[in-house]
Amino acid sequence: MSSSTVLITGANRGIGLGLVQAYSKRPNTTVIAAIRNPTSMPEVQDVGEGSKVVVVKLDSAEIADGKKAMEELKRKSITKLDIVIANAAIGDCFGALSEVDLGSFEEHWRINVLAPLALYQACVPLMPEGSKFIWMSSGASIIDRVPDKLDAGYGITKCCMNYLARYSHFENKSIITFSLSPGWVQTDMGDRGARSVGMAKAPITVQESVEGILKVVDDATKEKYSGLHMRYNGTQSKW
């Protein structure tokens, strides 16, 4: 049976951890959990036959960390990446656009836009034809909507990520690449946003989101989904 290697950033909690747990249950799968502090990675149970979880340091605030992580993987005899999910992000830049803290916005742009671009550049040399690079987006990124939440600062950065996903699709003919919105999920970030609009928690569980994400990634081809903004349930999102 053929083996597969999956790299996930922001892998120690929320959607990222859910994806690590789900992929590691599959047989003959090497799951690379890329996180800022390797000691914070929870132990993953129920690993499939022939599978393993490899933890590497990758701090999205440190742009050079992507290439350093690739060098570490090579030292561990990992020389190809079949799936990369750029999941790491921050989402604290909320408030009216006229009042958004510019320092916070700059930090969000660095981690939510520049870091995934740096990751893409670092990973591409290890990605064979037909491999998949997923830019984890958000419904907050959609321009074609009435702004009904105070999420402009965060949403702008995810909108920029959508552009990277769209551009990379046309630039790199051998890789399947698209942006993917996980839904409004019950994570620290999702629940914080829910409370800001008077809700107790976000409406979608991590398990529901992860199950949908896996199906979309599995089904993706260059003709199907690549270059688009998809949602976890397989529908196409607006830009």
C-alpha positions in Angstrom: 0.0 0.0 0.0 1.4 3.4 -0.9 2.3 5.8 1.9 1.3 9.4 2.3 2.9 12.4 4.1 0.7 15.2 5.5 2.0 18.4 7.1 -0.3 20.5 9.2 0.6 23.8 10.8 -1.0 25.0 14.1 -1.4 21.3 14.9 -1.5 21.3 18.7 -5.1 22.4 19.2 -8.5 23.1 17.6 -8.9 22.2 14.0 -5.2 21.5 13.5 -5.1 18.9 16.3 -8.3 17.4 15.0 -6.7 17.0 11.5 -3.6 15.4 13.0 -5.7 12.9 14.9 -7.8 12.1 11.9 -5.0 11.7 9.4 -2.9 9.7 11.8 -5.6 7.1 12.1 -5.2 6.3 8.4 -2.7 3.5 7.5 0.8 4.2 6.2 0.5 7.9 6.8 3.2 10.2 8.2 1.6 13.2 9.8 3.9 16.2 10.5 2.6 18.3 13.3 4.2 21.7 12.7 3.9 24.0 15.8 5.6 26.9 17.5 6.5 25.0 20.7 7.0 21.2 20.1 6.6 20.5 23.8 3.0 21.7 23.6 1.9 18.9 21.2 -0.5 16.4 22.9 0.1 12.7 22.5 -1.8 11.3 19.6 -3.7 8.0 20.3 -5.1 5.4 17.9 -2.4 5.8 15.2 -3.0 3.6 12.2 -0.9 0.7 11.0 2.4 1.9 9.5 1.6 5.5 10.5 3.4 7.9 12.8 3.2 11.5 14.0 6.4 13.6 13.6 6.6 17.0 15.5 8.6 19.8 14.1 9.1 23.4 15.2 7.5 26.0 12.9 6.7 29.4 14.4 4.6 31.4 12.0 6.0 34.6 13.4 9.4 33.5 12.3 9.4 33.6 8.5 12.6 31.5 8.2 11.2 28.7 10.2 9.5 27.1 7.2 12.8 26.3 5.5 14.4 25.3 8.8 11.5 22.8 9.3 12.0 21.4 5.8 15.7 20.8 6.6 14.8 19.1 9.8 12.4 16.8 7.9 15.1 15.8 5.5 17.3 14.9 8.4 14.4 12.6 9.5 14.4 11.1 6.0 11.1 12.7 5.0 11.7 13.9 1.5 8.2 14.5 0.1 5.0 16.1 1.1 1.7 14.9 -0.4 -0.6 17.2 1.5 0.2 20.5 3.3 -2.5 22.3 5.2 -1.6 25.9 6.2 -3.9 26.0 9.2 -2.0 28.2 11.7 -3.5 31.6 12.2 -4.4 34.2 14.8 -7.8 35.9 15.0 -7.9 38.7 17.6 -8.1 41.7 15.3 -11.8 42.5 15.8 -13.6 45.8 16.1 -14.8 48.6 13.8 -12.6 49.2 10.8 -12.2 52.8 11.9 -10.8 51.7 15.3 -8.7 48.6 14.3 -5.4 48.6 16.1 -2.8 49.0 13.4 -0.1 47.1 15.3 -2.5 44.2 15.8 -3.5 44.3 12.1 0.2 44.2 11.1 0.8 41.2 13.3 -2.2 39.4 11.8 -1.0 40.1 8.3 2.4 38.7 9.1 1.1 35.5 10.6 -2.0 35.0 8.4 -0.6 36.0 5.0 3.2 36.3 5.0 3.8 33.1 7.0 1.6 30.8 4.8 3.4 32.3 1.7 6.7 31.5 3.3 5.5 28.0 4.1 4.3 27.5 0.5 7.7 28.5 -0.8 9.5 26.2 1.6 7.2 23.2 0.9 6.9 23.3 -2.9 10.3 21.8 -3.6 9.2 18.7 -1.7 5.8 18.4 -3.3 5.5 15.9 -6.2 3.0 16.3 -9.1 -0.6 15.9 -7.8 0.2 16.9 -4.3 -2.1 19.3 -2.5 -1.5 22.6 -0.7 -4.5 24.0 1.2 -4.8 27.5 2.5 -7.1 27.5 5.5 -9.4 30.5 5.0 -12.6 31.8 6.7 -16.0 33.0 5.9 -14.8 36.4 7.3 -12.7 36.7 4.1 -15.7 37.0 1.8 -15.9 40.5 0.2 -19.3 39.8 -1.4 -21.3 40.0 1.9 -22.8 42.7 4.1 -20.3 43.2 6.9 -22.4 41.9 9.8 -19.6 41.2 12.3 -16.7 43.3 13.6 -14.2 41.0 11.9 -12.7 43.3 9.2 -9.1 43.2 10.5 -9.1 39.4 10.6 -11.1 39.0 7.4 -8.8 41.2 5.3 -5.9 38.9 6.1 -7.8 35.8 5.1 -9.0 37.6 1.9 -5.3 38.1 1.1 -4.7 34.4 1.7 -7.5 33.6 -0.8 -5.6 35.6 -3.4 -2.5 33.5 -2.8 -4.5 30.3 -3.2 -6.0 31.5 -6.5 -2.7 32.8 -7.8 -0.7 29.7 -6.9 -3.3 27.5 -8.8 -2.5 29.2 -12.1 1.2 29.6 -11.4 2.0 26.0 -10.4 0.4 23.5 -12.8 1.5 20.4 -11.0 0.0 21.1 -7.5 -3.6 21.1 -6.5 -4.1 24.2 -4.4 -7.2 26.1 -3.0 -8.5 28.0 0.0 -10.8 26.2 2.4 -13.1 27.6 4.9 -13.6 25.2 7.9 -16.9 26.7 9.0 -17.6 28.6 12.2 -16.0 26.0 14.5 -16.0 25.5 18.3 -12.3 26.5 18.8 -10.9 29.2 21.0 -11.0 31.6 18.1 -14.4 30.5 16.9 -16.1 30.7 20.3 -14.5 34.0 21.0 -16.1 35.4 17.8 -19.4 33.8 18.8 -19.4 35.5 22.2 -18.7 38.8 20.5 -22.1 38.6 18.8 -23.9 37.2 21.9 -23.7 33.5 21.2 -22.5 31.0 23.8 -20.3 29.1 21.3 -19.8 28.6 17.5 -22.3 26.3 15.8 -20.0 23.7 14.3 -18.0 21.0 16.2 -14.4 20.4 15.5 -15.2 16.8 14.5 -17.9 17.9 12.0 -15.5 20.4 10.4 -12.5 18.0 10.3 -14.6 15.2 8.7 -15.8 17.6 6.0 -12.3 19.0 5.4 -10.8 15.5 4.9 -13.5 14.7 2.3 -12.9 17.9 0.4 -9.1 17.4 0.4 -9.5 13.7 -0.6 -11.9 14.6 -3.5 -9.8 17.6 -4.8 -8.2 17.4 -8.2 -6.7 20.1 -10.5 -10.1 20.2 -12.2 -12.2 19.9 -9.1 -11.7 22.6 -6.3 -8.2 23.7 -7.3 -8.1 27.5 -7.6 -11.4 27.9 -5.8 -12.6 29.0 -2.4 -14.2 25.9 -0.9 -16.1 25.2 2.3 -15.7 22.2 4.6 -19.1 20.8 3.4 -18.0 20.6 -0.3 -19.8 23.7 -1.5 -18.0 26.6 -3.2 -17.7 29.8 -1.2 -17.9 33.3 -2.6 -14.8 35.4 -2.8 
